[in-house]
Amino acid sequence: MRVSQPVPVQPDAAPEPADPADRPELAGFRTKPVSFVRRSGRLTDRQKRMWAARHHAYLIDVPRAVARTSVDPEFVLDPAAVFGRAAPLVVEVGSGMGDAVVEAAATDPDRDHLAVEVYQPGLAHTIASAERAGAEQGREGLPNLRLVQANAAELLATTLPAGGVDELWVFFPDPWHKSRHHKRRLVTAEFAGLAARVLRPGGTLRLATDWAEYAEQMLEVLDAHEHLENAHGAGGRAPRFERRVLTGFERKAHRAGREITDLTYVRR
């Protein structure tokens, strides 16, 4: 079992995936659809400069398995080694442009924050926002924020230590609203088990979606899991999480007349 150390990576590069022929234990790895479509977005010139100068302070280098967003299942992250301290850990899955996680890290310095995202432009934007937030506080960046570019399901399955997460956030995951694409949804019965695995006893899972049918699916699979308890009773919706930043995406959903559903679960 390999334990992480914060190792810098080169801009626009990722560790080479393993050759499955050389790793028999990877046979059948990633046989299910992932919850995202791999896109190669371009960085602006300003983002490129910021990435080159500061990505090493935030980005955790993880060994890959068979895809560039995969994580070697033998790799286990050591949060204390990465952050240089032992502190409660908040993980945001699908952090997007980083609005929520940067605000959280800037205003809650006693907790460490890990943002999980597959798209480099979103990660670059998050780094720029973290640098601005740090400068406003008279320091260089946010020392309690780290980023990882990886498929969240793999990170929850093997990379994060069991019981090591204080809060797990999943805000506005892709609803994949067409029936034929439901298999790509992140929040499934399998995800419920992964969330329960990484959360400490008493830890919190927070979700939000603007797609009513997806909210019903979330309730169905999460309420059914033996180790997760709906904080507002079976089928219960939570009030809006006050620390969830109001993003342009959420404003767009409101303008379109879509109701936002918040859900909160506690690890039994």
C-alpha positions in Angstrom: 0.0 0.0 0.0 1.4 3.3 -1.0 0.7 6.4 1.1 0.6 9.9 -0.4 3.1 12.7 -0.2 2.4 16.1 -1.8 4.4 15.8 -5.1 4.2 18.6 -7.7 3.3 17.7 -11.3 4.1 19.5 -14.4 1.5 21.9 -16.0 -0.8 20.2 -18.5 0.7 16.8 -17.6 -0.5 13.7 -15.8 1.2 10.6 -14.7 1.1 7.9 -17.4 -1.6 5.4 -16.8 -0.6 1.8 -16.1 -0.6 -0.8 -18.9 -3.3 -3.3 -17.9 -1.2 -6.0 -19.4 1.5 -5.3 -16.7 -1.1 -5.0 -13.9 -3.3 -8.1 -13.8 -5.1 -6.7 -10.8 -6.5 -3.9 -13.0 -8.4 -6.4 -15.2 -12.0 -5.2 -15.3 -11.1 -1.8 -13.8 -13.5 1.0 -14.6 -16.0 -1.2 -16.4 -18.9 1.0 -15.5 -19.7 4.4 -17.1 -18.2 7.4 -15.3 -20.4 10.4 -14.3 -18.6 12.8 -16.6 -17.5 13.2 -20.2 -13.8 13.8 -20.5 -13.3 17.3 -22.1 -10.0 19.1 -22.8 -10.8 22.7 -22.0 -8.3 25.4 -22.9 -6.7 27.6 -20.2 -6.5 31.3 -20.8 -3.1 32.8 -20.8 -3.6 34.2 -17.3 -4.7 30.8 -16.1 -1.6 29.2 -17.7 0.6 31.6 -15.8 -1.2 31.0 -12.5 -1.1 27.2 -13.1 2.6 27.3 -13.8 3.4 29.4 -10.7 1.1 28.0 -8.1 -0.4 24.6 -9.1 2.3 22.8 -7.0 0.9 24.4 -3.8 -2.6 22.9 -4.3 -2.6 20.0 -6.7 -2.1 16.5 -5.3 -0.3 14.2 -7.7 -1.9 10.8 -7.7 -0.7 7.7 -9.5 -3.1 6.6 -12.3 -4.5 3.3 -13.2 -5.9 2.9 -16.7 -7.2 6.4 -17.5 -5.9 9.9 -17.0 -8.6 10.7 -14.4 -8.2 7.3 -12.7 -6.5 6.6 -9.4 -4.3 3.5 -8.8 -6.4 1.4 -6.3 -3.3 0.7 -4.3 -2.8 4.4 -3.5 -4.1 5.7 -0.2 -4.1 9.4 0.6 -2.6 10.6 3.9 -4.4 13.9 4.7 -2.2 14.7 7.6 0.9 14.4 5.4 -0.7 16.4 2.6 -1.9 19.3 4.9 0.8 19.1 7.4 -1.5 18.7 10.3 -4.4 16.6 11.7 -7.7 18.5 11.2 -11.3 17.8 10.2 -11.5 17.2 6.5 -14.2 18.5 4.1 -14.3 16.9 0.6 -16.3 18.5 -2.2 -17.0 16.2 -5.2 -17.3 18.0 -8.5 -16.0 21.4 -7.2 -16.4 23.0 -10.6 -15.0 26.6 -10.6 -14.3 26.2 -6.8 -16.7 28.9 -5.5 -17.9 26.8 -2.6 -14.7 25.2 -1.5 -12.6 28.3 -1.7 -15.1 30.3 0.4 -15.2 27.4 2.9 -11.4 27.2 3.1 -11.0 30.9 3.5 -13.6 31.3 6.2 -13.0 28.0 8.1 -9.3 27.8 8.7 -9.6 25.1 11.3 -10.8 22.6 8.7 -8.9 21.2 5.7 -10.7 21.1 2.4 -10.2 18.8 -0.6 -11.7 19.7 -4.0 -12.3 16.8 -6.5 -12.7 17.9 -10.1 -11.8 16.4 -13.5 -11.6 19.5 -15.6 -8.4 21.5 -15.6 -9.9 24.9 -16.3 -12.1 24.5 -13.2 -9.0 23.6 -11.2 -7.1 26.6 -12.6 -10.0 28.9 -11.7 -10.1 27.5 -8.2 -6.4 28.1 -7.7 -6.8 31.7 -8.9 -9.7 32.3 -6.5 -7.7 30.7 -3.6 -4.8 33.0 -4.3 -7.1 36.1 -4.3 -8.7 34.9 -1.0 -5.3 34.4 0.6 -4.1 37.8 -0.5 -7.2 39.4 1.0 -6.2 37.8 4.3 -2.6 39.0 3.9 -1.0 35.6 3.1 0.0 33.5 0.1 -2.9 31.3 -0.9 -5.0 29.0 1.3 -2.9 26.4 3.1 -6.0 24.4 4.1 -7.0 23.8 0.5 -5.9 21.0 -1.9 -7.2 19.8 -5.3 -7.1 16.5 -7.0 -8.0 15.8 -10.6 -9.7 12.4 -10.6 -12.8 10.4 -10.9 -14.6 10.9 -7.6 -16.0 7.4 -7.4 -12.5 5.9 -7.4 -11.2 8.4 -4.9 -14.0 7.5 -2.5 -13.6 3.7 -3.1 -9.9 3.4 -2.4 -7.9 6.6 -2.2 -9.5 8.3 0.9 -9.0 6.4 4.2 -12.1 4.9 5.6 -13.8 7.1 8.2 -11.5 10.0 7.5 -13.9 12.6 6.1 -15.8 15.0 8.4 -18.1 16.3 5.6 -18.7 15.2 2.0 -20.3 17.7 -0.3 -22.0 17.0 -3.7 -23.5 20.2 -5.0 -25.4 20.1 -8.4 -23.9 16.9 -9.9 -24.8 16.4 -13.6 -28.4 15.2 -13.6 -28.0 13.2 -16.9 -31.7 13.8 -17.3 -32.2 11.6 -20.4 -33.3 8.1 -19.3 -30.6 6.4 -21.4 -28.0 8.4 -19.5 -29.2 7.7 -15.9 -26.5 5.0 -15.7 -24.0 7.9 -15.6 -25.4 9.6 -12.6 -23.0 9.9 -9.6 -25.5 9.5 -6.8 -26.6 5.8 -6.9 -26.8 3.0 -4.4 -23.2 2.3 -5.0 -22.3 5.9 -4.3 -24.2 5.7 -1.0 -21.9 2.9 0.1 -18.8 4.9 -0.9 -20.0 7.9 1.0 -20.6 5.8 4.1 -17.2 4.3 3.7 -15.3 7.6 3.9 -17.4 9.5 6.4 -16.5 9.3 10.1 -19.3 8.2 12.5 -21.4 11.3 12.9 -20.0 12.8 9.7 -22.2 14.6 7.3 -23.1 14.1 3.6 -24.6 17.3 2.0 -26.2 17.3 -1.5 -28.0 19.8 -3.6 -29.7 19.5 -7.0 -32.0 21.5 -9.2 -33.4 18.5 -10.9 -36.5 17.2 -9.1 -36.4 13.6 -10.5 -32.7 13.3 -9.5 -33.6 14.5 -6.0 -36.1 11.7 -5.7 -33.4 9.2 -6.8 -31.0 10.6 -4.3 -33.6 10.2 -1.5 -34.4 6.7 -2.6 -30.9 5.3 -2.6 -29.5 7.2 0.4 -32.5 6.6 2.6 -32.2 2.9 1.9 -28.6 2.7 3.0 -28.2 1.2 6.5 -25.3 3.4 7.5 -26.8 6.7 6.4 -29.5 8.5 8.3 -31.6 11.3 6.7 -31.1 14.2 9.1 -34.7 15.3 8.5 -36.4 11.9 8.5 -37.0 9.5 5.7 -37.8 11.4 2.6 -37.0 14.7 4.3 -35.5 17.7 2.5 -33.0 19.9 4.3 -33.1 23.7 4.5 -30.6 25.4 2.2 -27.1 24.8 3.5 -26.1 28.3 4.7 -22.5 27.8 3.7 -23.2 26.8 0.1 -22.2 29.7 -2.0 -24.9 31.0 -4.4 -23.3 30.5 -7.8 -24.3 31.7 -11.2 -25.4 28.1 -12.0 -27.9 28.2 -9.1 -29.2 31.6 -10.2 -29.7 30.2 -13.7 -31.7 27.3 -12.2 -33.9 29.8 -10.3 -34.5 31.9 -13.4 -35.5 28.7 -15.2 -38.1 28.0 -12.5 -36.3 24.9 -11.2 -36.6 24.3 -7.4 -33.4 23.6 -5.5 -33.4 20.5 -3.2 -30.9 20.2 -0.4 -30.4 16.9 1.4 -28.4 16.1 4.6 -27.4 12.7 5.8 -25.4 11.6 8.9 -23.2 8.6 9.0 -24.5 6.2 11.7 
